[in-house]
Amino acid sequence: GNEGEAAGRVGMARTLAVMQLAACQVLVLCLANMLDSDEDASRRSTDAEWPIFEKIRSSGAKFEARNVKPAIDWQVYRSDNRGIQEQDDRAKMNLRRRYPSFEDDCQIEELAEKYLELLGYVQTGTFVEVGASDGRRWSNSYSLARMGWYGHYIEAVPEYAKICAMNHARHPRVQTHVLAIGDKEDYARVHVGSSLSTCSDQMRKLYDSLDWTQGYHTGEIVSTRQHSLEYFLRAVGIQPRFELLIVDVEGYEWEVFRNFNISEWSPQVVIVEIEDEHDSFKDVKFLQKRFRKLRSYFQDHGYDTYWKDKINTIFVYRQ
């Protein structure tokens, strides 16, 4: 009798052990399924409870993206660099340490003296000029290119860009880019009109209505690759705090600056065509609105007005 009772107890214990093992297996399977099916929800819950995780991931992705150099997908004319040494030797002989005089048709009077006051004497600085035209007439940078500065001329009309490149063929640190600069990555419609070429449809219509601009525009339109100013600066390897930025794009200036984080790049001197006191534009509402935005933009981002006339304004970055 005792042996039968002992055998019964052993059998019952075995049965309970099997049942417990089966229950554990079911529990493990259920947990695995829950984890698999709720993986995305779990991630969202974690991000909601700990927003810093998402911030770290976002900033990391942004950091990685900013360290990828944008592609240059436009035509670039590069000058012959064989004259660099000759140019540098000539610059070293400039014992007066002054900038060479600009051409008589330069729009800003005594510009060489103004650069000296604002920048000091810089033998090989960097300038970027948006809206270069032929790179010589009425130029605020030609003498800088001639003395050996690194220069990037940006011109949206291919024919004019080619002429610009020819005018700077003997300036070894200069490049000319067939490109439009705007507020988005796109293709720009450029109304061809010599020095009054513009990407603005409104400006083209306005020029048609003015006496002194008759004959500039014949109806020719070209399509040119457009990038933001930041995209361009990163693509060509410009460093923040470069010396000079010049923008003259006939009514399209606000598109150049609207999405540009100028605080990140902080060019030391900026020359912009802002014609709010020009007799032909004083009563043009859409232009005056744009001009006000431009002046506010520079004031809000740490720039002072150093000099202005009815065509150009020189802004200087507050140190």
Order of alpha helices (4+ residues) and beta strands (2+ residues): alpha-alpha-alpha-beta-alpha-alpha-beta-alpha-beta-alpha-beta-beta-beta-alpha-beta-alpha-beta-alpha-alpha-beta-alpha-beta-beta
